[in-house]
Amino acid sequence: MLENKKTLYVTDSAGDSFLVEITERHGYVSLNIGDNFRLDMDPDEAFDVVDALTMVANGVSSHVGDDI
């Protein structure tokens, strides 16, 4: 069986880096961030998360450089 896994690093606003792993596990999409966070969701929910991230990220460019 082929493993369906994607791995990347993300950096938060404080400059800390976190390993992010996205895998398929028993019909669910598993999102792991760092060592202590795991969220298993069905594929439809995973697409909802992707859509929400895309919509919010698209709006960020107009605020780059603004104070948080």
C-alpha positions as CSV (number, residue, x, y, z in Angstrom):
1,M,0.0,0.0,0.0
2,L,1.3,3.5,-0.9
3,E,1.5,5.9,2.0
4,N,-0.4,9.2,1.4
5,K,1.6,11.7,3.4
6,K,2.6,15.3,3.1
7,T,5.1,17.0,5.5
8,L,6.0,20.6,5.8
9,Y,7.3,23.1,8.4
10,V,5.3,26.3,9.3
11,T,6.6,29.2,11.3
12,D,4.4,31.2,13.7
13,S,4.4,34.9,14.3
14,A,7.0,34.4,17.2
15,G,9.4,32.7,14.8
16,D,8.9,29.2,16.1
17,S,8.9,26.4,13.6
18,F,6.5,23.4,13.7
19,L,6.4,20.2,11.8
20,V,3.1,19.7,10.1
21,E,2.1,16.2,8.8
22,I,-1.0,15.4,6.8
23,T,-1.8,11.8,6.3
24,E,-4.7,9.5,5.4
25,R,-5.6,7.2,8.3
26,H,-8.5,4.7,8.1
27,G,-10.5,6.9,5.7
28,Y,-9.9,10.1,7.6
29,V,-7.5,13.0,7.0
30,S,-5.1,13.3,9.9
31,L,-3.5,16.7,10.6
32,N,-0.6,16.7,13.0
33,I,1.0,19.9,14.2
34,G,4.1,19.6,16.4
35,D,4.2,16.8,18.9
36,N,0.9,17.5,20.8
37,F,-1.8,18.3,18.3
38,R,-3.7,15.8,16.1
39,L,-7.0,16.3,14.4
40,D,-8.7,13.5,12.4
41,M,-11.4,14.6,10.1
42,D,-13.4,13.2,7.2
43,P,-12.5,14.3,3.7
44,D,-15.4,16.7,3.4
45,E,-14.3,18.5,6.6
46,A,-10.7,18.6,5.3
47,F,-11.9,20.4,2.2
48,D,-13.8,22.8,4.4
49,V,-10.6,23.6,6.3
50,V,-8.7,24.1,3.1
51,D,-11.4,26.4,1.7
52,A,-11.4,28.5,5.0
53,L,-7.6,28.7,5.0
54,T,-7.5,29.8,1.4
55,M,-10.2,32.5,1.9
56,V,-8.4,33.9,5.0
57,A,-4.9,33.7,3.4
58,N,-6.2,35.5,0.3
59,G,-7.2,38.4,2.5
60,V,-3.9,38.6,4.4
61,S,-1.9,40.3,1.6
62,S,-3.8,43.5,2.1
63,H,-2.7,43.6,5.8
64,V,1.0,42.7,5.4
65,G,3.0,45.0,7.6
66,D,0.1,46.0,9.8
67,D,0.5,45.7,13.5
68,I,-1.1,42.6,15.0
